């Protein structure tokens, strides 16, 4: 039976909190002086696990903490500036050795898909940096998850000419975008959940990709 494993990009394959701190710094310049320090303190507390995490991932956390004080367009501008800086400064993010080991372990036994809501201009340079095209058969930026999740997987199924005998696993750190659409379709979801958020309907949940890797490898071998 064919297996498809869909990996999210930021927060799953590529890690690092520095972009969130950098984006927070850019946002803080647009805040009133009375809230800027409070905002930066809350961001630090969220990322260091010293307060309940106010979001699904780092980006949504920043938006939720700032949305009462800046416009969506101002937040979007800060996000895009941060993404451009991430391409220029390779030290802002990293791919854990555990991710590389996991991809090496499963690429022969499953069709690997890398899916990101970020546009190709932000995804493709990082794919080249870490030679991710050596592991992923399909690299799909601008995936428009969660609504785009099912059409994306159906496209992979069609491109691979798979019959009815296939299984799908989605691996990601954003429950609404990565896990919920897979579970709703009767597929599996491995929730990378470092902030100990509600596991909801995930098939499995763990605090890191390292913790989930044995389960993912076993899933591809069944």
C-alpha positions in Angstrom: 0.0 0.0 0.0 1.3 3.4 -0.9 2.0 6.0 1.8 2.0 9.7 1.6 3.6 11.8 4.3 2.9 15.6 4.2 5.4 17.7 6.2 4.8 21.3 7.1 7.7 23.6 6.6 8.2 26.3 9.3 8.2 24.8 12.8 8.3 21.3 11.6 11.2 20.7 9.2 12.8 24.1 9.6 13.1 25.4 13.2 14.3 28.4 15.2 12.7 31.1 17.4 14.9 33.9 16.2 12.6 34.9 13.4 9.7 35.3 15.9 11.9 37.5 18.1 13.0 39.5 15.1 9.4 40.0 13.8 8.4 41.0 17.4 11.1 43.7 17.3 9.8 45.1 14.0 6.2 45.1 15.3 7.2 46.8 18.5 8.4 49.8 16.6 4.8 50.4 15.5 3.3 50.1 19.0 2.8 52.8 21.6 5.6 53.1 24.1 3.3 52.0 26.8 2.6 48.6 25.1 5.8 47.9 23.3 7.7 46.6 26.3 4.7 44.6 27.5 4.4 43.0 24.0 8.1 42.0 23.9 7.9 40.6 27.4 4.8 38.5 26.4 6.5 37.2 23.3 9.5 36.1 25.3 7.3 34.5 27.9 5.4 32.6 25.2 8.5 31.3 23.5 10.1 30.3 26.7 7.1 28.3 27.9 6.5 30.6 30.9 2.9 31.5 29.9 0.1 29.7 28.1 0.9 29.9 24.4 -1.5 32.4 22.7 -1.7 30.9 19.3 -1.3 27.9 17.0 2.4 28.6 16.1 4.9 31.4 16.4 3.4 33.6 13.7 -0.1 33.4 15.0 1.2 34.1 18.5 2.7 37.3 17.3 -0.5 38.3 15.5 -2.7 37.5 18.5 -0.5 39.6 20.8 -0.4 42.6 18.5 -3.7 42.6 16.6 -5.4 45.0 19.0 -2.6 47.6 18.4 -1.7 47.4 14.7 -3.5 46.7 11.5 -3.4 43.4 9.6 -1.4 45.2 6.8 1.1 46.4 9.3 1.5 42.9 10.7 1.8 41.5 7.2 4.6 44.0 6.4 6.5 43.0 9.5 6.1 39.3 8.6 7.3 39.8 5.0 10.3 41.9 6.1 11.2 39.1 8.6 10.9 36.4 5.9 13.3 38.4 3.6 15.8 38.7 6.4 15.5 34.9 7.0 16.8 34.3 3.5 19.7 36.7 4.0 20.8 35.4 7.4 21.1 31.7 7.5 21.7 31.7 11.2 18.1 32.6 11.9 16.8 29.1 11.2 18.1 25.5 11.2 17.2 22.0 10.2 17.7 19.6 13.1 19.8 16.5 12.5 16.8 14.6 13.8 14.7 15.8 10.8 17.4 14.8 8.3 17.7 11.4 9.9 13.9 11.0 9.8 13.7 12.0 6.1 16.5 9.6 5.3 14.6 6.8 7.1 11.3 7.2 5.4 12.0 8.5 1.9 12.2 5.0 0.4 9.0 3.8 2.0 6.7 6.8 1.5 6.0 9.6 -0.9 7.2 12.7 0.9 5.5 16.1 0.4 6.7 19.4 1.7 3.8 21.8 2.0 4.0 25.5 3.1 1.6 28.4 3.1 4.5 30.7 2.4 5.1 31.7 -1.2 7.7 30.1 -3.4 10.0 33.1 -3.1 10.5 32.2 0.7 10.4 28.5 0.4 12.6 27.6 -2.6 15.8 29.3 -1.4 15.6 27.3 1.9 14.9 24.1 0.0 18.1 24.7 -1.9 20.0 25.6 1.2 19.2 22.3 2.9 19.0 20.2 -0.3 15.4 19.2 0.7 14.6 18.2 -2.9 16.8 15.1 -2.2 14.1 13.9 0.2 10.8 15.4 -1.0 9.2 14.2 -4.2 6.7 17.1 -4.1 7.5 20.6 -2.8 4.3 22.7 -2.7 4.6 26.4 -1.5 1.5 28.5 -1.4 -0.5 25.5 -0.2 -3.3 27.6 1.3 -3.9 25.2 4.2 -6.3 24.3 5.7 -8.7 24.7 2.7 -6.0 23.8 0.2 -4.9 20.7 2.1 -7.2 18.2 0.5 -6.8 19.5 -3.1 -3.1 19.4 -2.6 -3.1 15.8 -1.5 -5.5 14.8 -4.3 -3.1 16.4 -6.8 -0.3 14.3 -5.4 -2.5 11.1 -5.6 -3.3 12.0 -9.2 0.3 12.8 -10.2 1.5 9.6 -8.6 -1.3 7.6 -10.3 -2.2 5.9 -7.0 -5.2 3.6 -6.9 -7.5 3.3 -3.8 -4.8 1.6 -1.8 -3.0 4.5 -0.1 -2.6 6.1 3.4 -1.9 9.7 4.3 -0.1 11.2 7.3 0.2 14.9 7.9 3.1 16.1 10.2 3.0 19.7 11.4 3.0 22.2 14.3 -0.1 24.1 13.4 -3.2 22.1 14.3 -5.8 23.9 12.3 -3.6 24.0 9.1 -1.8 20.7 9.3 -3.6 18.2 11.5 -7.3 19.0 11.4 -7.8 18.7 7.7 -6.1 15.3 7.6 -8.0 13.9 10.6 -11.4 15.2 9.1 -10.7 13.1 6.0 -10.0 10.0 8.0 -6.2 10.3 7.6 -3.6 10.5 10.3 -2.0 13.5 11.9 1.3 13.7 13.9 1.1 16.9 15.8 4.4 18.6 16.7 3.3 20.3 19.9 6.2 22.0 21.8 3.9 24.4 23.6 1.6 21.6 25.0 -1.5 22.9 23.3 -4.7 20.8 23.3 -4.0 17.6 21.2 -7.6 17.7 19.9 -8.1 15.0 17.4 -4.5 14.3 16.4 -3.5 10.6 15.9 -0.3 11.3 17.9 1.2 14.3 19.6 4.7 15.0 20.8 6.8 17.9 22.0 9.3 17.7 19.2 10.1 16.0 15.9 12.6 13.9 17.7 9.9 12.6 20.0 7.6 11.8 17.1 10.2 10.3 14.7 10.0 6.6 15.9 6.2 6.7 15.5 6.4 8.2 12.0 9.0 5.7 10.9 6.8 2.9 12.2 3.7 4.3 10.4 5.5 4.3 7.1 6.5 0.6 7.6 3.0 -0.7 8.3 
